[in-house]
Amino acid sequence: MRGLPFFCLASASLYALVAMSLGVYMAASHDHVLAPAHAHLNLVGWVSVALYGLYYHAMPAVAETRLAKIHVAAATLGVLLLAPGIALAVLGITEGVAAIGSLVTILSMLLFVAVVFTNRAKAA
């Protein structure tokens, strides 16, 4: 496996590792205030990005498109802003990073929808 599918699955694995580490920390400290950041890192980082990687692995021609690469860049930026942004918001520091991360994340999903629907002929 190479290219976009590998990047997605490798980065998703790292997101999962960080999320699990945060979960272990919260359990050990009995402080679950960062649970929303932990949950979003698992869902948006691990699950969504891994699914993108599996889709691009199943559709190698689609993975080579410019739109797919823009999608994965946006998804990556979204994860890197959203999860820490939620932590900052929960800690009462700022909500701005979470707001930007949310917008980038939904933009990345819109891009993925465009990828899927503009390349449905390649799936047949």
Secondary structure, DSSP 8 states (H G I E B T S, - for coil): --HHHHHHHHHHHHHHHHHHHHHHHHHHHT--TTHHHHHHIIIIIIIIHHHHHHHHHH-HHHHTSHHHHHHHHHHHHHHHHHHHHHHHHHTTS-SHHHHHHHHHHHHHHHHHHHHHHHTHHHH-
